Amino acid sequence: GENVEQHPSTLSVQEGDSAVIKCTYSDSASNYFPWYKQELGKGPQLIIDIRSNVGEKKDQRIAVTLNKTAKHFSLHITETQPEDSAVYFCAAYHMTTDSWGKLQFGAGTQVVVTP
Amino acid sequence: DGGITQSPKYLFRKEGQNVTLSCEQNLNHDAMYWYRQDPGQGLRLIYYSQIVNDFQKGDIAEGYSVSREKKESFPLTVTSAQKNPTAFYLCASTWGARTEAFFGQGTRLTVV
């Protein structure tokens, strides 16, 4: 089955610096890769996603890149702010004949932005 | 407002008791999911349901049970057979394949 690995598990950055989180996936059939942000005590929320027919996608200070050949994708946050502090999860859709909705998540990255 | 609601937010139970966590959505989503979150282990899929009266086991279904009698509701029962039930439980829903998953605020279950 699909296996998603996420690194690093924790990431401390100074305010204004960039943060990069990397994920690898195992199932070459996966074609949808969302990123979720989870603030303390809350459920995760989608912040950006990318499909396998696109190599890069940007939304203001966040961007995601996808390398299908290497089977890895990354989240980039530029000009980090204290409100970016949260746990970030990557995910990959595992395509099987009996399930189109089995979303597999990485282990998460705790991002801490220090002023 | 449309959304997905989990209740209660905090739940305490004695060891050996079954407990049911509620998940309701008014987004008209077909698919619903239950995840368990432990520190450092991300989100692990317990059960999911694509349509009413049908559900599938996820990666860690042992000790849990679900039902899907209505499109809007997907309750999760943590049974006494679950060896380590203390965790943060998240319910999610999606409209279809490869679409955004909406999560509830979670239920933190503590078994003492």
Interface residues (C-beta under 8 A of the other chain):
Chain A: Q6 S9 N31 Y32 P34 Y36 G41 K42 G43 P44 Q45 L46 D49 R51 F89 Y93 D98 S99 W100 G101 K102 L103 Q104 F105 G106 A107 G108
Chain B: I4 Q6 A31 Y33 Y35 G40 Q41 G42 L43 L45 Y48 Q50 Q56 G58 L90 A92 T94 G96 A97 R98 E100 A101 F103 G104 Q105 G106
